[in-house]
Amino acid sequence: MDAVTLTLRPADADDFDEIVKLSEGIYAGHDYLPLMFRQWLQRDNVVVILAHCGVRLVGLRANFVVDDGRTLIHRAGRVHPDYRGQGIFKQVGEHSIKHAKEHYPNLQRKRFTSIGDTEIPDPRKLFELHVEAYHVEKEFCDKLKATVLTNSMEIKTCAPDYFANIIESLPARLFTRNSILSNWCPFERLRSNVDHILRESTELYVEKCDDDVIPNSLSVGTLSPRVKYKQWVAEVYADSPDLFQAHIVHQLKRACELINDDFIFIFTMQDESLSSLLRIIMKDQLQFKTADFYHNKTLRVYEMDITEKSHR
């Protein structure tokens, strides 16, 4: 098959309709790209590269730069069904890296996450997280105050300034590879990443403690709307069962308050031993049904070296 000749360029707001058409039918209604595209264009560290064959949009890659300009995060990728298997995804990826390096010369690596059923062999897998997801109906949100959900420990919203002050002092044992995930995007636990993490998330939470005490837990909650669904993504960093449960209950309540409609409640956790506690709450106590799209999924975080020496 002859190589496809592509025209590659950064996207702009006028490309929205083409991007929506390219994304039709993706992920069984769980696609986020049409809902995020305009927001991404407002961020100075995000670039969406488009690939056209003639006048037809056939592929794209969305990436952003974090970790003091050292990490390129792959956020989204698409190839038109008629053009798959022709190396377009690779070409757009290589151009995206080149474009990013023109603006961030200290780039060292590319990171991305995947919930595919099989591992990707070429990049280095940094770590993986267990995923649980449940359907929450609006009826539950309406009756939330009458449920048996209680917390033995008080959880509070983590204000941006407070988060900036504690991010590098939180217990290192909670964070695999010193990473915080926000909306499934991996960030180094750096003060310079605070604004990036906050943009990807809706709220952050810690247990209530004295101002001069560093918390022993953190969780990130994100309202992540999809084409056909509303989703709340919860990432919990706690190794105490009591704290873990407290964060789960608090995030469920906050998601119900903010969404007040049917939604999918998604968790990622680094300590899979805590998943049994989660199931007791979600399935046994609350009788929530598992979301089939995420059933038995594992979120894997990958890394690739993109320095010049890696390509020699």
ZAMARGU-4260 file (C-alpha; in steps of 0.2 Angstrom, whole numbers, plus 5000, padded with zeros to 4 digits):
<rodrens>
0) 5000/5000/5000 | 5007/5017/4995 | 5011/5029/5009 | 4998/5042/5012 | 5003/5060/5009
5) 4998/5070/5024 | 4997/5089/5028 | 5001/5091/5047 | 4996/5107/5057 | 4990/5113/5074
10) 4971/5113/5076 | 4961/5129/5079 | 4943/5132/5084 | 4937/5132/5066 | 4941/5113/5066
15) 4928/5108/5079 | 4915/5101/5067 | 4928/5090/5058 | 4935/5083/5074 | 4917/5079/5080
20) 4914/5069/5064 | 4931/5060/5066 | 4926/5055/5083 | 4909/5048/5079 | 4906/5031/5087
25) 4922/5031/5097 | 4922/5022/5114 | 4903/5017/5114 | 4898/5035/5119 | 4912/5037/5132
30) 4922/5048/5121 | 4928/5065/5128 | 4937/5073/5114 | 4922/5083/5107 | 4919/5090/5124
35) 4937/5095/5129 | 4943/5101/5112 | 4939/5119/5114 | 4945/5119/5132 | 4962/5112/5127
40) 4964/5126/5114 | 4963/5139/5128 | 4979/5131/5137 | 4996/5137/5132 | 5004/5120/5136
45) 4992/5110/5125 | 4993/5107/5106 | 4982/5097/5095 | 4990/5091/5079 | 4979/5087/5064
50) 4983/5076/5049 | 4973/5080/5032 | 4974/5069/5017 | 4969/5082/5004 | 4954/5091/5012
55) 4949/5076/5023 | 4954/5075/5041 | 4961/5058/5044 | 4970/5059/5061 | 4975/5069/5076
60) 4985/5069/5092 | 4982/5079/5107 | 4997/5082/5119 | 5002/5093/5133 | 5018/5097/5142
65) 5021/5096/5161 | 5034/5092/5174 | 5044/5108/5171 | 5044/5105/5152 | 5051/5088/5153
70) 5036/5077/5150 | 5024/5076/5135 | 5007/5069/5140 | 4998/5060/5126 | 4980/5065/5129
75) 4970/5059/5114 | 4973/5051/5097 | 4961/5047/5082 | 4963/5040/5065 | 4949/5039/5052
80) 4943/5021/5050 | 4946/5021/5031 | 4964/5026/5034 | 4970/5014/5048 | 4985/5003/5046
85) 4994/5015/5035 | 5006/5023/5048 | 4996/5039/5051 | 4996/5038/5070 | 5014/5036/5070
90) 5017/5050/5058 | 5006/5062/5068 | 5015/5056/5084 | 5032/5060/5077 | 5027/5077/5071
95) 5019/5081/5088 | 5035/5077/5097 | 5045/5088/5085 | 5032/5102/5087 | 5033/5101/5106
100) 5052/5101/5106 | 5052/5117/5096 | 5043/5125/5111 | 5050/5114/5125 | 5068/5110/5121
105) 5071/5100/5137 | 5058/5087/5134 | 5064/5070/5139 | 5049/5058/5139 | 5032/5055/5133
110) 5019/5047/5145 | 5002/5040/5142 | 4988/5029/5150 | 4978/5015/5143 | 4964/5004/5149
115) 4966/4992/5134 | 4964/4973/5138 | 4981/4969/5133 | 4998/4977/5138 | 5007/4988/5125
120) 5024/4979/5122 | 5036/4993/5116 | 5035/5008/5129 | 5040/5005/5146 | 5026/5002/5158
125) 5028/5012/5174 | 5014/5005/5184 | 4996/5000/5184 | 4981/5004/5194 | 4965/4994/5197
130) 4949/5001/5190 | 4931/5000/5197 | 4916/5008/5190 | 4898/5009/5195 | 4881/5016/5189
135) 4874/5029/5201 | 4856/5034/5197 | 4848/5051/5200 | 4836/5043/5212 | 4850/5039/5223
140) 4857/5057/5223 | 4839/5063/5227 | 4839/5052/5242 | 4857/5053/5247 | 4853/5062/5264
145) 4843/5047/5269 | 4856/5034/5266 | 4867/5025/5278 | 4883/5032/5272 | 4893/5039/5286
150) 4911/5044/5288 | 4922/5040/5303 | 4934/5053/5298 | 4931/5070/5291 | 4936/5074/5273
155) 4938/5092/5267 | 4941/5101/5250 | 4959/5105/5247 | 4960/5123/5242 | 4973/5127/5228
160) 4985/5137/5239 | 4985/5123/5252 | 4988/5110/5239 | 5003/5120/5232 | 5010/5120/5250
165) 5008/5102/5254 | 5010/5093/5237 | 5029/5089/5239 | 5027/5085/5258 | 5013/5072/5257
170) 5019/5054/5261 | 5029/5048/5247 | 5023/5030/5250 | 5006/5034/5243 | 5012/5039/5226
175) 5019/5026/5214 | 5033/5033/5204 | 5030/5049/5213 | 5015/5052/5202 | 4998/5060/5205
180) 4984/5055/5192 | 4971/5068/5188 | 4958/5063/5176 | 4970/5048/5172 | 4984/5060/5167
185) 5000/5056/5176 | 5009/5071/5184 | 5025/5071/5194 | 5022/5077/5212 | 5029/5094/5209
190) 5023/5111/5215 | 5025/5117/5197 | 5012/5105/5192 | 4999/5112/5203 | 4990/5122/5190
195) 4990/5108/5178 | 4983/5096/5190 | 4969/5108/5195 | 4964/5111/5177 | 4962/5093/5175
200) 4952/5090/5191 | 4936/5097/5198 | 4941/5096/5217 | 4954/5089/5228 | 4952/5082/5245
205) 4962/5078/5261 | 4957/5072/5278 | 4954/5087/5291 | 4969/5090/5302 | 4978/5104/5310
210) 4985/5117/5299 | 5003/5113/5304 | 5000/5094/5301 | 5003/5086/5284 | 4989/5075/5279
215) 4991/5056/5277 | 4979/5055/5261 | 4974/5064/5246 | 4960/5061/5233 | 4956/5069/5216
220) 4939/5070/5210 | 4935/5075/5192 | 4918/5078/5183 | 4922/5070/5166 | 4908/5072/5154
225) 4907/5060/5139 | 4897/5061/5123 | 4883/5050/5130 | 4887/5049/5149 | 4892/5059/5164
230) 4907/5052/5173 | 4915/5056/5190 | 4933/5050/5191 | 4940/5047/5208 | 4959/5044/5211
235) 4962/5040/5230 | 4979/5040/5238 | 4977/5032/5255 | 4984/5016/5263 | 4973/5017/5278
240) 4956/5008/5276 | 4947/5021/5286 | 4954/5035/5276 | 4951/5026/5260 | 4933/5023/5264
245) 4931/5041/5270 | 4937/5048/5253 | 4926/5036/5244 | 4910/5041/5253 | 4915/5060/5252
250) 4918/5059/5234 | 4902/5050/5231 | 4892/5063/5240 | 4901/5077/5231 | 4898/5069/5214
255) 4879/5067/5218 | 4878/5086/5224 | 4887/5092/5208 | 4880/5081/5195 | 4862/5077/5202
260) 4859/5065/5188 | 4863/5048/5182 | 4882/5046/5181 | 4896/5033/5181 | 4907/5033/5197
265) 4925/5027/5192 | 4939/5023/5204 | 4957/5020/5202 | 4968/5013/5216 | 4986/5009/5218
270) 4982/4996/5232 | 4971/4983/5225 | 4969/4975/5242 | 4957/4990/5246 | 4946/4985/5231
275) 4936/4973/5242 | 4932/4987/5254 | 4926/4997/5239 | 4915/4983/5233 | 4907/4981/5250
280) 4902/4999/5249 | 4896/5000/5231 | 4889/4983/5228 | 4883/4976/5245 | 4878/4992/5254
285) 4872/5003/5240 | 4867/4989/5227 | 4876/4999/5213 | 4878/4990/5196 | 4895/4988/5188
290) 4898/4998/5173 | 4901/4985/5159 | 4912/4997/5149 | 4925/4997/5163 | 4923/4980/5170
295) 4939/4970/5173 | 4949/4985/5166 | 4967/4990/5172 | 4974/5007/5169 | 4992/5006/5164
300) 5004/5021/5163 | 5018/5020/5150 | 5033/5030/5146 | 5044/5032/5131 | 5061/5041/5130
305) 5060/5055/5117 | 5077/5062/5119 | 5089/5063/5104 | 5100/5049/5110 | 5085/5037/5110
310) 5083/5039/5091 | 5101/5036/5086
</rodrens>
